[in-house]
Amino acid sequence: MRSLRDGQRHVRSGHRQHARHEGVSRGLALDLGSSRTRAWVPGQGLVADTGAGPAGADGHATRPVRRGRIVDAESCGRMLGRIADTALGADRGDTVIVLSHPVLAGSEHRTAARDMIRALGPSSVIVLDSARAAAACGGPQDGGPLLVVDIGAELTEATLLVDGMVRDARLAETGISDLEPGEAPTAVVRTVLDMVMGMWHQDRHGALLGALRRGPLLAGGGALRPDVTNRIAVRLGVPVRLTDDPATTVVRGAGLILGSVLRHATVAPVPPGRSG
């Protein structure tokens, strides 16, 4: 299990993002997951929900992302190119692409993902972590503490956000796809509880307690399973937050951030000496 503590990673505010992306008028939000890649366009909604690629030489479907890492860059690039062609067309000079990644994604994955997005030809790229994206979709907007638990196919992450800052984050390379058909999700629930307890023991300011009182936000495909969400709620002794479609929480949140960027980028500046 990997962890990040004490605000070592800061999430940029929306206003700082807007200042860097003037002139764009269209965009695409991407959630590059281990089992699914989802794409969102403001005003259109979900425009792609792609699973494994075509079968390779061994007869098995190719999966360009495994355990949160890009393992087949060529296949991944082709998949993203097809999505961008469909959603944005061939000319992407006035576009911005927002890509979410796991909070604890390694630098190699982040660099590879950013390079692939740049190769698609947008005028601008925004890369943000999945916890911030999920919070934009389903979390309270007052800047208080929020615990985001993202239960995916091959990764489970728990992230404590405080005022846009990642105060603590934990990642385990296990997920729903590791369960046998019909198997109770005991191991996944135990993983989540271990992460939360690890944060509890190292929380010096009471932020985690505040986040638990508000209720953790559960995202990812695992949050679609009542046997998972109910067990987590019972074991933590708090209600949990769910969006109407937890599997798309991250890409929808990235889409909301993208929409905000586009609105600010297309607002004409007020000339000096004049009020709006």
Order of alpha helices (4+ residues) and beta strands (2+ residues): beta-alpha-beta-beta-beta-beta-beta-alpha-beta-alpha-beta-alpha-beta-beta-beta-alpha-alpha-beta-alpha-alpha
